[in-house]
Structures are given as structure tokens and as C-alpha cells.
Amino acid sequence: MNLFKPESFEDVSIDMEATSTVEQHKEQPAKDFFCEYWVNGRVALQLAHDMVKNPIVKLIIKCCLFLGDGINERVCSK
């Protein structure tokens, strides 16, 4: 088992009714905007990972990437 890349995200609770707190999308379904923006967000996180030197920060960013990919797979797959 890879601690930083779980085999599945079945045990990760996702609130499918959550609303966005981002000003331009306030009170609208968060999942819709996550699915719309994840590809660009993923690219930005990967670039940040490539740029930083601190291994702890790199690990945190990598965890965010795995989490985002897992949410994307569960919420955005059609």
C-alpha cells in the first residue's frame, strides 16, 4: 500500500451537496466547478511541485494531486 496514493477513495467522504465559497460561484454546487476547473488546477499544482525545492512541500502538493484525482474520478466521471 502506498501511503500517499491510496488504492481507492471509497473511504473519503465527499459532500455532493456542498456549495462553493468562491466569490464568483457563491452558493452554487461546488462539484460542478471542481469538475470544470480540476484540469487547470492539476496543471498548476504540478508546476508548483516542479518548482519548489522543499521535500515536505513537494509531498503536500503530491498528496493534493492524488486527492484531487480521486475526487475527480468519483465526482466527475460520466
C-alpha positions as CSV (number, residue, x, y, z in Angstrom):
1,M,0.0,0.0,0.0
2,N,1.3,3.4,-1.0
3,L,0.6,5.8,1.9
4,F,0.3,8.8,-0.3
5,K,-1.6,7.2,-3.2
6,P,-4.5,5.2,-1.7
7,E,-5.8,2.3,-3.8
8,S,-9.3,3.8,-3.7
9,F,-11.1,6.8,-2.3
10,E,-14.1,4.8,-1.1
11,D,-13.3,5.8,2.5
12,V,-13.0,9.5,1.6
13,S,-16.3,11.2,2.4
14,I,-17.4,13.7,-0.2
15,D,-20.3,16.1,0.3
16,M,-22.1,16.1,-3.1
17,E,-24.4,18.9,-1.9
18,A,-21.6,21.3,-0.9
19,T,-21.8,24.8,-2.3
20,S,-19.0,26.9,-3.5
21,T,-17.5,29.6,-1.3
22,V,-15.6,31.1,-4.2
23,E,-17.0,34.6,-4.7
24,Q,-17.9,34.3,-8.4
25,H,-19.6,31.0,-7.9
26,K,-21.0,31.6,-4.4
27,E,-23.7,29.1,-3.2
28,Q,-23.6,27.1,-6.4
29,P,-22.8,23.4,-6.5
30,A,-19.1,23.0,-5.7
31,K,-18.8,19.7,-7.6
32,D,-19.7,21.4,-10.9
33,F,-16.9,23.9,-10.6
34,F,-14.4,21.4,-9.3
35,C,-15.1,19.3,-12.4
36,E,-14.8,22.3,-14.6
37,Y,-11.5,23.6,-13.1
38,W,-9.7,20.5,-12.0
39,V,-7.7,20.0,-15.2
40,N,-6.2,23.6,-14.9
41,G,-5.8,23.3,-11.1
42,R,-4.0,20.0,-11.6
43,V,-1.6,21.6,-14.0
44,A,-0.9,24.5,-11.6
45,L,-0.3,22.1,-8.7
46,Q,2.1,20.0,-10.8
47,L,4.0,23.1,-11.9
48,A,4.2,24.2,-8.2
49,H,5.5,20.8,-7.4
50,D,8.2,21.0,-10.1
51,M,9.3,24.5,-8.9
52,V,9.6,24.1,-5.1
53,K,12.7,22.6,-3.6
54,N,11.4,21.7,-0.1
55,P,10.7,18.0,0.0
56,I,7.9,18.4,2.6
57,V,6.1,21.0,0.5
58,K,6.6,18.7,-2.5
59,L,5.0,15.8,-0.6
60,I,2.0,18.0,0.5
61,I,1.4,19.1,-3.2
62,K,1.7,15.4,-4.3
63,C,-1.0,14.5,-1.7
64,C,-3.2,17.3,-3.1
65,L,-2.8,15.9,-6.6
66,F,-3.7,12.4,-5.5
67,L,-6.7,13.7,-3.6
68,G,-7.9,15.9,-6.5
69,D,-7.5,13.0,-8.9
70,G,-9.5,10.7,-6.6
71,I,-12.3,13.3,-6.2
72,N,-12.3,13.9,-10.0
73,E,-12.6,10.2,-10.6
74,R,-15.6,9.8,-8.2
75,V,-17.4,13.0,-8.9
76,C,-16.7,14.0,-12.5
77,S,-16.7,10.6,-14.3
78,K,-19.6,10.2,-16.6
